Amino acid sequence: MTDGTNRAWTMAVRPEAEPSAETFAMTETAIPTAKHGEVLVRTLYMSLDPYMRGRMRVAKTYAASLQPGDVITGEVIAVVEQSESPIHKVGDTVRANIGWQEWAAIPAHEATPVNPDLGPVSTGVGILGMPGMTAFFGLNAVLMPKTGDTLVVSAASGAVGAIVGQLGKLQGCFVIGTAGSNEKCRYIVDELGFDAAINYKTQDISAELARLAPDGVNIFFDNVGGAVSDAVFENLTLHTRIAICGQISQYNDEETAQGPRNLMMLTRNRATVQGFLVYDYELDHDMAKARMSNWIKEGKLKYKEDVVDGFENAPEAFIGLLTGKNFGKLLVKVSEEIA
Amino acid sequence: MTDGTNRAWTMAVRPEAEPSAETFAMTETAIPTAKHGEVLVRTLYMSLDPYMRGRMRVAKTYAASLQPGDVITGEVIAVVEQSESPIHKVGDTVRANIGWQEWAAIPAHEATPVNPDLGPVSTGVGILGMPGMTAFFGLNAVLMPKTGDTLVVSAASGAVGAIVGQLGKLQGCFVIGTAGSNEKCRYIVDELGFDAAINYKTQDISAELARLAPDGVNIFFDNVGGAVSDAVFENLTLHTRIAICGQISQYNDEETAQGPRNLMMLTRNRATVQGFLVYDYELDHDMAKARMSNWIKEGKLKYKEDVVDGFENAPEAFIGLLTGKNFGKLLVKVSEEIA
């Protein structure tokens, strides 16, 4: 089952633009032992998410920056292999913020149970985890969709966007997604039931929005920023609400990208732009997970996982994530559930 | 009193950047006569406001564009000289949207009474008119200040900004204004009671904000946009609220100016940017005018008028307004109250 080694990926050097293989270094240490009050966990799946790029910056973000030598931040699904706490028992599946490593001994309260009745355990860092909660609360707490609203979602085939669009359809919206390939565009329309898709790499986003939504965009869930945001700002309508979830188009930029200073568009339309973080709604996460789990079982909500096999492949997968190479929620499979 | 001529300023040619003398043409027609249901009004004061520049564009704004030959848009304070309606009697002072002209015959219901008990009639297009209402509702309905909030106001010596800052002080805020000269900066601090001022032409706005508001900006009333907005975006705090009233720094730009695409700053701080228009709050304008009139009489609220004498000088005054040459609410005095 193990040779006693715990492998971890650390940030070797701070990336200046796109992260590269040199950004990352693998360390090997002995698997630790749980002390009193702790659990020892073995990683099954690592979640790779765009926000991790932000942690590699010096600039203050909403969480602390990584320092060179630190293990890369991230949530994992893991199994408890040793427990020195009544909170979890050996064999329990948990979610924990241990970063990119195979094993960790952590305080038991820092591991959150993953309820296998809700869905496959990998969904605990996907549609029933942070990306799913981000979609649910960004849509329902920030954008508050009404039946008949035209909803635009950027990065619409991604881990968050795909859920936002489907939830929008369930709530009676006309849903337009932007994505970076014709395959992804077909997927969100044919498989997920979006009303329309725009390929931001090959189409004139603003003109397509004007054609698809001649009365303007009522709500916009933005994961991307940059040119997609600019295009939506040109297609607002009265009281458009915009939720800023992420700005992946800019995460590799050393300096803040320049774009139109188009805030006056908000005045004309009495529009609102609001930033939000999923953790602000933590008390209601269980409610949302139960609801979304039911929709998945009823076939009303679909998800796609892009599973990369092997701990050693995490850096390459992450580099691809920032340029849209993944298709679905990106996971790294580290070990088998039954080891 | 009159030679029977009505002079009007029209838009001769659409300006491409800064309006110039060639933008405007004066026409002379016979003074009209009020028909049934109308009043004939004689202009006392014309209000010159930055929003008029927007009307000169082809691009859609929240109101219709001017066409070459049209009389320049604008509100005036006028006196009724002939009435064919029971709504107003001869001698009444009214506010009306007749544009830049000396006389007009208009439907009586399009003239709004100006209550002389509230203040000098010129305030009906100033602190007790559209600029004052914009300040009151932008602050109270959009930004909703709380005691102890740090409030930043741009164009702080202008018709709107000067009121916003004083209302903020009355409501217990720490108020920082930006203005374009040391004289204006001294005025808002020494005369209006702002806590601090930043000269955006000579100082590093972002660094000054960081020094004056080390815990960040809670609320920002933006009349200016551009570099001032960029600097505030660098100094947000948790749940900062930003009201976009105007973006005068960009009104003369043919293309939307480029600046940092800094929407991610909103996410980190769960901040909100909202556009608004004063007309959305029209039902409550009388309440606000009564309240502000009392504050003026009690000496708690001050205003400054920059009165240019003579109808013929309106274009030059307007050109100066867009570059900050005025100091106080810009009015053109067209004729005497008692003619």
Interface residues (C-beta under 8 A of the other chain):
Chain A: K60 T61 Y62 D222 G225 G226 S229 D230 I244 C245 G246 Q247 Q250 T256 A257 Q258 G259 P260 R261 N262 L263 M264 M265 L266 T267 R268 N269 R270 A271 T272 V273 Q274 G275 F276 L277 D280
Chain B: K60 T61 Y62 D222 G225 G226 S229 D230 I244 C245 G246 Q247 Q250 T256 A257 Q258 G259 P260 R261 N262 L263 M264 M265 L266 T267 R268 N269 R270 A271 T272 V273 Q274 G275 F276 L277 D280
